[in-house]
Amino acid sequence: MFLISKIFWLIAQPLSFSFFAVISGLLASAAGWRRIGALIGGVGALVLFVTLFTTAGPYALQALEDRFPRPAPPTSLSCVIVLGGAFENEVTAGRGGIELNQAADRFIETVRLAKRYPEARILVSGGDGSISGAYSGDAHASKAFFDAFEIADNRVIREEDSRTTFENARYTKDLLAANGLAQCALVTSAYHIPRSVALFRANDIGVLPWPTDFRTSGKVQLGFDFTQPSLNAQLTTTAAKEWTGLVAYYLLGRTRTVLPAP
C-alpha cells in the first residue's frame, strides 16, 4: 500500500496530471481520436491554469489550516508528539549537519513547548518515508537537533518505523501505552492537523491538536492570481495531497470521518 500510494501521487499531483493529460491528448489526436485528444488535453490545460493562476489551491489549504485553531496553553503538559517531515534527510546524508525544510516549525515549536513544560516527554514519530528507504528518518535526525537546544535525551522517545501518517498513529499508540503517557499535544503542520487528528482518534488516542507551520495568511479569497504561479503550484499540490489523503483514508476505513471536527 505504501509503494502504491507513492506511485499514485507521483502521477496524480496537479502538475504531473497536467503533463500526462496533455501528452495523452496529443497521442490520442495523433492516433486519429481528435475529439478525445482535445478533451483530455483541454482538461490537462485547465488543471494547469487553475494550479498556476488561481487561488483555488491556497484557498483549499487555508480551509484545512483553519479547521483546528491553536489552543490556549495548558497549565501543564505530560508529553508532546511531533510528527516527522521537517528534516532534509537526503541532503543531511550527503553533506552532514542538520538540514531542515519548510516544515521546520514542527520541531521549533516542539523545542518551545519543551522549554515551557520541562516535565513533558517528547515523542518523535517518523521513519524514512522515501521510496528507496535508504535514509534515516526524522526520529533519528532529531537527536542532533534536540542536543543543539540542550533537550535531555532521556526526555525523548523515538518512533523510527513509520513512513506515513497512518503508521505515525498506529506505532505511536504502543509507545504511549508503554510509557504511561496520555492526552499529549500533537504538533504538526496546520494543514496536516485534520488528517493527523482523524487517524489518532481512529486509534483511540486522545490528543491536543497543536498546529504550526502555517502556509497561508488566513485571508485568501477565491479568484485569479497571476503574481506568484510557483507558490500557487506549491500550495495547490500540498492541498491536493491532504484532501486526497483525507478522502482515501476514510474510504479505506482508516478514519471515522472525512474531516474531523475540532
Residue pairs with C-beta under 8 A, 6 or more apart in sequence:
2 163
2 164
3 131
5 164
5 248
6 131
9 241
9 244
10 16
11 17
11 20
12 240
12 244
13 237
13 240
13 241
14 47
14 48
14 50
14 51
14 57
14 233
14 236
14 237
14 240
15 48
15 51
15 233
15 237
17 44
17 47
18 44
18 45
18 47
18 48
18 51
19 44
20 44
21 40
21 41
21 43
21 44
21 45
21 47
22 41
22 44
22 45
22 48
24 37
24 40
24 41
24 44
25 37
25 38
25 39
25 40
25 41
25 42
25 44
26 37
26 41
27 37
28 34
28 36
28 37
28 40
29 37
29 38
29 41
30 37
31 37
50 56
50 57
50 236
51 57
51 232
51 233
51 236
51 237
52 229
52 232
52 233
53 224
53 225
53 226
53 229
53 232
54 222
54 223
54 224
54 225
54 232
55 220
55 221
55 222
55 223
55 224
55 225
55 232
56 222
56 236
57 232
57 233
57 235
57 236
57 237
57 238
57 239
57 240
58 215
58 216
58 220
58 232
58 235
58 236
58 239
59 220
59 221
59 222
60 236
60 239
60 240
60 243
61 191
61 215
61 216
61 235
61 236
61 238
61 239
61 242
62 216
62 217
62 218
62 220
64 190
64 191
64 192
64 193
64 194
64 239
64 242
64 243
65 190
65 191
65 193
65 211
65 214
65 215
65 216
65 218
66 218
67 193
67 194
67 259
67 260
67 262
68 190
68 193
68 194
68 197
68 209
68 211
68 262
69 211
69 262
70 210
70 211
70 212
71 208
71 209
71 210
73 116
74 208
76 117
76 119
77 113
77 117
77 119
77 120
77 184
77 185
77 208
78 119
78 120
78 121
78 181
78 182
78 183
78 184
79 120
79 121
79 122
79 123
79 176
79 181
79 184
79 185
80 110
80 113
80 114
80 117
80 120
80 121
80 122
80 123
80 184
80 185
80 187
80 210
81 123
81 125
81 172
81 184
81 185
81 186
81 187
81 207
82 106
82 107
82 109
82 110
82 122
82 123
82 124
82 125
82 142
82 187
82 188
83 106
83 125
83 126
83 165
83 168
83 186
83 187
83 188
83 192
83 196
84 124
84 125
84 126
84 127
84 129
84 137
84 138
84 139
84 142
84 162
84 168
85 101
85 103
85 106
85 126
85 129
85 138
85 188
85 189
85 192
86 100
86 101
86 103
86 104
86 105
86 106
86 107
86 138
87 98
87 99
87 100
87 101
87 138
87 141
87 142
87 145
88 99
88 100
88 101
89 128
89 130
89 135
89 136
89 137
89 138
89 141
90 130
90 135
91 99
92 98
92 99
92 136
92 141
93 135
93 136
98 141
98 144
98 145
98 148
100 107
102 213
102 215
103 189
103 213
104 213
105 189
105 212
105 213
106 187
106 188
106 189
106 212
106 213
107 142
107 145
108 212
109 187
109 210
109 212
109 213
110 122
110 187
111 146
111 149
111 151
113 120
113 185
113 187
113 210
114 120
114 122
114 146
114 149
114 151
114 155
120 155
121 155
121 156
121 157
121 179
121 181
122 146
122 151
122 155
122 156
122 157
123 156
123 157
123 158
123 159
123 172
123 175
123 176
123 181
123 184
124 138
124 139
124 142
124 156
124 157
124 158
124 159
125 139
125 159
125 162
125 168
125 171
125 172
126 137
126 138
126 139
126 159
126 160
126 162
126 168
127 137
127 138
127 139
127 159
127 160
127 161
127 162
127 163
127 167
128 134
128 135
128 136
128 137
128 163
129 137
129 163
129 164
137 160
137 162
139 158
139 159
139 160
140 158
140 160
142 156
142 158
143 153
143 156
143 158
146 153
146 156
147 153
157 175
157 179
159 168
159 171
159 172
159 175
161 167
161 171
162 168
162 170
162 171
162 172
165 192
165 195
165 196
165 199
165 245
166 199
166 249
166 254
168 196
168 199
169 196
169 199
169 200
169 202
169 203
169 205
170 203
172 200
172 205
173 203
173 204
173 205
176 182
176 184
176 205
182 206
183 206
183 207
183 208
184 207
184 208
185 207
185 208
185 210
186 193
186 196
186 197
186 200
186 207
186 208
186 209
186 210
187 210
187 212
188 196
188 210
188 211
188 212
188 213
189 211
189 212
189 213
189 215
190 211
190 212
190 213
190 214
190 215
191 215
191 238
191 239
191 242
192 242
193 209
193 211
194 242
194 246
194 259
194 260
195 242
195 245
195 246
195 249
195 255
196 209
197 207
197 209
197 260
198 246
198 249
198 250
198 255
198 256
198 257
198 259
198 260
199 249
199 254
199 255
200 206
200 207
201 255
201 256
201 260
202 254
202 255
202 256
209 262
215 235
215 238
216 235
225 232
246 255
246 258
246 259
247 258
249 255
250 256
250 257
250 258
